[in-house]
């Protein structure tokens, strides 16, 4: 899977993509992440990518021309690779996605669908948004929630991770993603899980809670999980599956 991200703040991605799961996935060549600076596709000496909106209004709008040049360049490079690589797919499954509050909300079902692609190109917005003519060059619009952020960089990180962890090998174990929250159905949010110690003794419950009714001094792991009876454990897990509440 290749991710191409177009942004005016390329360094924002450095830390996140170079740590943990995504870093290992890149080293194992399971995914490749290319960051493209939108300002590299401008023609003026000031590297300007935005301008005032026609008809008036607040803020600045990202211009259509730099995005068009960036997309044309990315797709041209892909074509050259296909022509020089005999094993490359002639019709690689590529999708160009605009990250915008007006798009469809990203969910696990959508992430699974996107994981079947070969290449995802992400357009990160800034300021007051995109020139509407950029819509002509995208396949889909995606949002990560009904709230406003300063740009599309955080949504891009969210989408890349959500999709990458579904790709075989990225999580290490072939079944690691199968029981993830929302992987079974849209309301599934997993069962409670526990690890050592078996019993956690709270030194002073009143230090970290405002509840005057807090009398519990020991928090214990449910006995059934320690029983070794796999049938009963599975029954307990199914019984205690949490469901999403709105």
BELCOR-V776101 format. One record per residue. N is the residue number from 0. RES is the residue in one small letter. PHI is phi in whole degrees, 0 to 359 (none if undefined). OMEGA is omega as a letter, one per 20 degrees, with the letter a starting at -180 (* if undefined). Layout:
n=N res=RES phi=PHI omega=OMEGA
n=N res=RES phi=PHI omega=OMEGA
This chain:
n=0 res=x phi=none omega=r
n=1 res=x phi=246 omega=r
n=2 res=x phi=251 omega=r
n=3 res=x phi=247 omega=a
n=4 res=x phi=243 omega=r
n=5 res=x phi=257 omega=a
n=6 res=x phi=208 omega=r
n=7 res=x phi=260 omega=r
n=8 res=x phi=231 omega=a
n=9 res=x phi=298 omega=a
n=10 res=x phi=286 omega=r
n=11 res=x phi=304 omega=a
n=12 res=x phi=276 omega=a
n=13 res=x phi=306 omega=a
n=14 res=x phi=294 omega=a
n=15 res=x phi=295 omega=a
n=16 res=x phi=282 omega=r
n=17 res=x phi=253 omega=r
n=18 res=x phi=230 omega=r
n=19 res=x phi=56 omega=a
n=20 res=x phi=301 omega=a
n=21 res=x phi=292 omega=r
n=22 res=x phi=295 omega=r
n=23 res=x phi=295 omega=a
n=24 res=x phi=296 omega=r
n=25 res=x phi=289 omega=r
n=26 res=x phi=296 omega=r
n=27 res=x phi=272 omega=r
n=28 res=x phi=60 omega=r
n=29 res=x phi=276 omega=r
n=30 res=x phi=223 omega=r
n=31 res=x phi=227 omega=a
n=32 res=x phi=242 omega=r
n=33 res=x phi=252 omega=r
n=34 res=x phi=256 omega=a
n=35 res=x phi=245 omega=r
n=36 res=x phi=280 omega=a
n=37 res=x phi=303 omega=a
n=38 res=x phi=293 omega=r
n=39 res=x phi=289 omega=a
n=40 res=x phi=251 omega=r
n=41 res=x phi=261 omega=a
n=42 res=x phi=248 omega=a
n=43 res=x phi=266 omega=a
n=44 res=x phi=291 omega=a
n=45 res=x phi=271 omega=r
n=46 res=x phi=57 omega=a
n=47 res=x phi=283 omega=a
n=48 res=x phi=239 omega=a
n=49 res=x phi=223 omega=r
n=50 res=x phi=200 omega=a
n=51 res=x phi=291 omega=a
n=52 res=x phi=285 omega=r
n=53 res=x phi=295 omega=r
n=54 res=x phi=87 omega=r
n=55 res=x phi=87 omega=a
n=56 res=x phi=133 omega=a
n=57 res=x phi=276 omega=r
n=58 res=x phi=76 omega=a
n=59 res=x phi=241 omega=a
n=60 res=x phi=244 omega=r
n=61 res=x phi=292 omega=a
n=62 res=x phi=282 omega=a
n=63 res=x phi=285 omega=a
n=64 res=x phi=299 omega=r
n=65 res=x phi=300 omega=r
n=66 res=x phi=293 omega=r
n=67 res=x phi=298 omega=a
n=68 res=x phi=295 omega=r
n=69 res=x phi=298 omega=a
n=70 res=x phi=295 omega=r
n=71 res=x phi=297 omega=a
n=72 res=x phi=293 omega=r
n=73 res=x phi=299 omega=a
n=74 res=x phi=290 omega=r
n=75 res=x phi=293 omega=r
n=76 res=x phi=297 omega=r
n=77 res=x phi=297 omega=a
n=78 res=x phi=295 omega=r
n=79 res=x phi=295 omega=r
n=80 res=x phi=297 omega=a
n=81 res=x phi=296 omega=a
n=82 res=x phi=290 omega=a
n=83 res=x phi=265 omega=a
n=84 res=x phi=249 omega=a
n=85 res=x phi=295 omega=a
n=86 res=x phi=270 omega=a
n=87 res=x phi=292 omega=r
n=88 res=x phi=289 omega=a
n=89 res=x phi=288 omega=a
n=90 res=x phi=233 omega=r
n=91 res=x phi=299 omega=a
n=92 res=x phi=279 omega=a
n=93 res=x phi=240 omega=r
n=94 res=x phi=223 omega=r
n=95 res=x phi=259 omega=a
n=96 res=x phi=239 omega=r
n=97 res=x phi=266 omega=r
n=98 res=x phi=268 omega=a
n=99 res=x phi=206 omega=r
n=100 res=x phi=301 omega=a
n=101 res=x phi=275 omega=a
n=102 res=x phi=276 omega=r
n=103 res=x phi=292 omega=a
n=104 res=x phi=285 omega=r
n=105 res=x phi=295 omega=r
n=106 res=x phi=222 omega=a
n=107 res=x phi=296 omega=r
n=108 res=x phi=298 omega=r
n=109 res=x phi=293 omega=r
n=110 res=x phi=299 omega=r
n=111 res=x phi=295 omega=r
n=112 res=x phi=294 omega=a
n=113 res=x phi=292 omega=a
n=114 res=x phi=292 omega=r
n=115 res=x phi=276 omega=a
n=116 res=x phi=281 omega=r
n=117 res=x phi=261 omega=a
n=118 res=x phi=211 omega=r
n=119 res=x phi=237 omega=r
n=120 res=x phi=254 omega=a
n=121 res=x phi=248 omega=r
n=122 res=x phi=256 omega=a
n=123 res=x phi=264 omega=r
n=124 res=x phi=276 omega=r
n=125 res=x phi=203 omega=r
n=126 res=x phi=58 omega=a
n=127 res=x phi=267 omega=r
n=128 res=x phi=120 omega=a
n=129 res=x phi=264 omega=r
n=130 res=x phi=302 omega=a
n=131 res=x phi=301 omega=a
n=132 res=x phi=289 omega=r
n=133 res=x phi=294 omega=r
n=134 res=x phi=306 omega=a
n=135 res=x phi=294 omega=a
n=136 res=x phi=250 omega=r
n=137 res=x phi=243 omega=r
n=138 res=x phi=266 omega=a
n=139 res=x phi=202 omega=r
n=140 res=x phi=244 omega=a
n=141 res=x phi=228 omega=r
n=142 res=x phi=239 omega=r
n=143 res=x phi=255 omega=r
n=144 res=x phi=161 omega=a
n=145 res=x phi=273 omega=r
n=146 res=x phi=205 omega=a
n=147 res=x phi=251 omega=r
n=148 res=x phi=244 omega=a
n=149 res=x phi=284 omega=a
n=150 res=x phi=191 omega=a
n=151 res=x phi=267 omega=a
n=152 res=x phi=293 omega=r
n=153 res=x phi=297 omega=r
n=154 res=x phi=303 omega=r
n=155 res=x phi=297 omega=r
n=156 res=x phi=297 omega=r
n=157 res=x phi=299 omega=a
n=158 res=x phi=295 omega=a
n=159 res=x phi=300 omega=a
n=160 res=x phi=290 omega=a
n=161 res=x phi=301 omega=a
n=162 res=x phi=282 omega=a
n=163 res=x phi=298 omega=a
n=164 res=x phi=292 omega=r
n=165 res=x phi=275 omega=a
n=166 res=x phi=293 omega=a
n=167 res=x phi=308 omega=r
n=168 res=x phi=98 omega=a
n=169 res=x phi=294 omega=a
n=170 res=x phi=271 omega=r
n=171 res=x phi=93 omega=a
n=172 res=x phi=267 omega=a
n=173 res=x phi=298 omega=a
n=174 res=x phi=251 omega=a
n=175 res=x phi=301 omega=a
n=176 res=x phi=271 omega=a
n=177 res=x phi=294 omega=a
n=178 res=x phi=258 omega=r
n=179 res=x phi=300 omega=r
n=180 res=x phi=308 omega=r
n=181 res=x phi=73 omega=a
n=182 res=x phi=283 omega=a
n=183 res=x phi=280 omega=r
n=184 res=x phi=205 omega=a
n=185 res=x phi=293 omega=a
n=186 res=x phi=255 omega=a
n=187 res=x phi=287 omega=a
n=188 res=x phi=231 omega=r
n=189 res=x phi=66 omega=r
n=190 res=x phi=265 omega=r
n=191 res=x phi=296 omega=r
n=192 res=x phi=232 omega=a
n=193 res=x phi=223 omega=r
n=194 res=x phi=217 omega=a
n=195 res=x phi=296 omega=j
n=196 res=x phi=278 omega=r
n=197 res=x phi=297 omega=r
n=198 res=x phi=232 omega=r
n=199 res=x phi=251 omega=a
n=200 res=x phi=272 omega=r
n=201 res=x phi=278 omega=a
n=202 res=x phi=300 omega=a
n=203 res=x phi=209 omega=a
n=204 res=x phi=306 omega=a
n=205 res=x phi=290 omega=a
n=206 res=x phi=290 omega=a
n=207 res=x phi=240 omega=r
n=208 res=x phi=219 omega=r
n=209 res=x phi=270 omega=a
n=210 res=x phi=283 omega=r
n=211 res=x phi=283 omega=a
n=212 res=x phi=271 omega=a
n=213 res=x phi=289 omega=a
n=214 res=x phi=246 omega=a
n=215 res=x phi=292 omega=r
n=216 res=x phi=251 omega=r
n=217 res=x phi=228 omega=r
n=218 res=x phi=252 omega=a
n=219 res=x phi=246 omega=r
n=220 res=x phi=286 omega=r
n=221 res=x phi=307 omega=a
n=222 res=x phi=302 omega=a
n=223 res=x phi=298 omega=a
n=224 res=x phi=287 omega=r
n=225 res=x phi=259 omega=a
n=226 res=x phi=284 omega=a
n=227 res=x phi=83 omega=r
n=228 res=x phi=273 omega=a
n=229 res=x phi=298 omega=r
n=230 res=x phi=296 omega=r
n=231 res=x phi=294 omega=r
n=232 res=x phi=296 omega=r
n=233 res=x phi=296 omega=r
n=234 res=x phi=297 omega=r
n=235 res=x phi=295 omega=a
n=236 res=x phi=299 omega=a
n=237 res=x phi=297 omega=a
n=238 res=x phi=292 omega=a
n=239 res=x phi=256 omega=r
n=240 res=x phi=299 omega=r
n=241 res=x phi=273 omega=r
n=242 res=x phi=244 omega=a
n=243 res=x phi=296 omega=r
n=244 res=x phi=243 omega=a
n=245 res=x phi=270 omega=*
